[in-house]
Amino acid sequence: MRFGKPSDDEITAYVASGEPLRVAGAFTMSGRGGWFVDGIDGDHGNVVGISLPLMRRLLAELGVAVTTLWTLTGHRRGRR
């Protein structure tokens, strides 16, 4: 992840928003912190959360198909 160079005023305003106190690492891509990111090298999922393609491959190595998790959690067609 490549961060931009926010001004002192922008940093002060970001901290004052309270967002950095509510998120892991004091930063979230989907919130106000995203305005300060110049770019991401690699998998966006590694920044936002665990990489779903990586998780699928790791589960497959353990003999677990990701699709079996869908039915275990009640996320079948017609159910929410």
Secondary structure, 3 states (H helix, E strand, C coil): CEECCCCHHHHHHHHHCCHHHHCHHHCCCCCHHHHHEEECCCCCHHHHCCCHHHHHHHHHHCCCCHHHHHHHCCCCCCCC
